[in-house]
Amino acid sequence: MQLRQQLGEVLERVYYQFQQFRVLRKDKPMARLVNEDYMQAIDYLIGSDPALADTIALMLNDEAAPILKEGAKEWRSGQRIPLDEALS
């Protein structure tokens, strides 16, 4: 509701001040409003780095995302070691 009431002001802050806004619905993050130049830079990075594009695709994949999150959690807790360390 707040975004609806202040959309013009929010868009001006995004465009002129390069501010970002996270849009929530019932406390759930739904989207972000970012400056177009920011998104063009992201698009360029993704387009110029196939590995980055693959990583983002995996992170957005509903089946792979929980596996990646669990792996990161295990890594932080010390339950996993790097492959090169395991092979040496």
C-alpha positions as CSV (number, residue, x, y, z in Angstrom):
1,M,0.0,0.0,0.0
2,Q,2.8,2.4,0.9
3,L,4.4,1.9,-2.5
4,R,1.2,2.6,-4.3
5,Q,0.8,5.9,-2.4
6,Q,4.4,7.0,-3.0
7,L,5.3,5.5,-6.4
8,G,6.3,8.7,-8.0
9,E,8.6,9.7,-5.2
10,V,10.1,6.3,-5.0
11,L,10.8,6.2,-8.7
12,E,12.5,9.6,-8.5
13,R,14.7,8.4,-5.7
14,V,15.6,5.3,-7.6
15,Y,16.4,7.2,-10.8
16,Y,18.1,10.3,-9.5
17,Q,19.6,9.1,-6.2
18,F,20.4,5.5,-7.2
19,Q,18.5,4.2,-4.2
20,Q,17.2,0.7,-4.1
21,F,13.9,-0.4,-2.6
22,R,12.8,-3.9,-1.6
23,V,9.1,-4.5,-2.1
24,L,7.5,-6.6,0.5
25,R,4.1,-8.2,0.7
26,K,3.1,-9.5,4.2
27,D,6.8,-9.2,5.2
28,K,7.8,-11.4,2.3
29,P,10.4,-9.9,-0.2
30,M,8.7,-9.9,-3.6
31,A,10.8,-7.6,-5.8
32,R,13.4,-4.7,-5.9
33,L,13.2,-1.4,-7.5
34,V,16.6,-0.4,-8.9
35,N,18.0,2.1,-11.3
36,E,18.0,1.1,-15.0
37,D,21.8,1.8,-15.2
38,Y,22.3,-0.7,-12.4
39,M,20.4,-3.4,-14.2
40,Q,22.2,-2.7,-17.5
41,A,25.5,-3.3,-15.6
42,I,24.2,-6.5,-14.2
43,D,23.0,-7.7,-17.6
44,Y,26.4,-6.9,-19.1
45,L,28.2,-8.9,-16.4
46,I,25.9,-11.8,-16.8
47,G,26.2,-11.7,-20.6
48,S,30.0,-11.4,-20.5
49,D,30.6,-14.2,-17.9
50,P,29.0,-17.6,-18.7
51,A,30.0,-19.0,-15.4
52,L,28.3,-16.1,-13.6
53,A,25.2,-16.7,-15.7
54,D,25.2,-20.4,-14.8
55,T,25.6,-19.6,-11.1
56,I,22.7,-17.2,-11.1
57,A,20.5,-19.7,-13.0
58,L,21.3,-22.4,-10.4
59,M,20.6,-19.9,-7.5
60,L,17.2,-19.2,-9.1
61,N,16.3,-22.8,-9.7
62,D,13.7,-24.0,-7.2
63,E,15.3,-27.5,-7.1
64,A,18.9,-26.5,-6.9
65,A,18.6,-23.5,-4.5
66,P,17.9,-25.5,-1.3
67,I,20.8,-27.8,-2.2
68,L,23.2,-24.8,-2.6
69,K,21.9,-23.3,0.6
70,E,22.5,-26.5,2.5
71,G,26.0,-26.8,1.1
72,A,26.9,-23.3,2.1
73,K,25.6,-23.9,5.6
74,E,27.7,-27.1,5.8
75,W,30.7,-25.2,4.5
76,R,30.4,-22.5,7.1
77,S,30.0,-25.0,9.9
78,G,33.2,-26.8,8.8
79,Q,31.4,-30.0,7.7
80,R,32.8,-29.7,4.1
81,I,36.4,-29.2,2.9
82,P,37.6,-27.8,-0.5
83,L,38.1,-30.5,-3.3
84,D,41.7,-29.6,-3.7
85,E,42.3,-30.1,0.0
86,A,40.6,-33.5,-0.1
87,L,42.7,-34.5,-3.1
88,S,46.1,-33.5,-1.5
